[in-house]
Amino acid sequence: MDRKELLPRTIDLQLEDDMQYHRRAWQIQSIARVAAAVILLAALIGLWGQGPLSKATEGEAGDPLRLEYDRFGQFRTNTTLKLKVDDAARTDDKLQVWLSRDYMERYQVQEISPEPDRVAVDNGHLVYTLSVAEPSDTYDIVFQLVPTRFGLARGDAGTSEGKLLSFTQLIYP
Amino acid sequence: MVSVLRAAAVYGALLVFFRLSGKRTLAQVTTFDLILTLIISESIQQALVGENGSFTNALLIILTLVSVEVGLSWLSARSEKIDKAVNGVPLLLVDNGEVLHERMKKVRVTEDDILSSARRLQGLERIDQIKYAVMETDGSISVIPHN
């Protein structure tokens, strides 16, 4: 390895051989390569959304309400919120869950599955009322949402018994 | 307002990415490089336009990009530091017939790349016919033969 080649040279050609600039540029490029590798690795594990690091759960098994969601999302890119409701929250053949209005205002609802019979606004919450055709131990309610704003989105979720969960999503631009 | 900011941000991000990746990325020397350029342009299209497909938005984006380009050119003409940061500096790769391998390694250029330019630009046959070879700021290689 001939390091003399990395020193400035005086040449006949009218060209400034600015090796100080080049060495600094190469150092910055080396740092940038490491940063790029870290960013890509972070993407693979879900730091920028859609990956193992992004998957989050609120609530424990046996709780009346549990939430599965993506901790990290991207602006105008679909994200899924899954509410798992215990049968204890059912009243006759109706199930009621709510999400905080402040949170839902940051998203466009693409689909709710199963489709609620009614959506009402009550005390700063959006209350979804669903029919239960066949009783079960737990019921999954899946919200397909598209963020319309980026930044930190804080939300609460609950059933007719009250607030049960809080969660936070970071939506990247 | 959002369109202008988004366009400026995309321009800035592309400038940083390509400057950090090294000059050869700009040179488009292979078919794969051309494909890469096309894929990159498709990837940023949605980020630039978003859901706004209006003629007005398109004009704003074009105007922003051209203005940023002109602005950077104006600044580069007035400041050597900014000029070097934005455009880079040519790098000597062959000095009076001596091939500078260490420099070539740093910028990911091979002797074959230099010979390819030598054949294309000067009709040269061998590396010993080259007096100077310079990697220009756009990633292309200029060759000056021995007389």
Contacts between the chains, C-beta under 8 A, distances in Angstrom:
chain1	res1	chain2	res2	distance
A	1	B	102	6.6
A	2	B	101	7.0
A	2	B	102	5.8
A	3	B	102	6.7
A	5	B	100	4.4
A	5	B	101	6.6
A	5	B	102	3.9
A	5	B	103	5.6
A	6	B	102	5.4
A	6	B	103	6.7
A	6	B	106	7.7
A	9	B	92	6.5
A	9	B	95	5.5
A	11	B	92	6.7
A	11	B	95	5.8
A	11	B	96	7.0
A	11	B	132	7.1
A	12	B	96	7.8
A	13	B	92	7.5
A	13	B	132	5.2
A	13	B	134	7.5
A	13	B	144	7.0
A	15	B	90	6.1
A	15	B	92	6.5
A	15	B	134	6.4
A	16	B	89	7.2
A	17	B	92	5.4
A	18	B	84	7.7
A	18	B	89	5.0
A	21	B	84	5.7
A	21	B	89	5.1
A	22	B	89	6.8
A	22	B	91	5.9
A	22	B	103	7.7
A	22	B	106	7.4
A	25	B	88	7.4
A	26	B	106	5.3
A	28	B	20	6.9
A	29	B	20	5.7
A	29	B	21	7.6
A	29	B	22	6.1
A	32	B	20	3.9
A	32	B	21	7.8
A	36	B	20	7.9
A	76	B	50	7.6
A	76	B	51	7.5
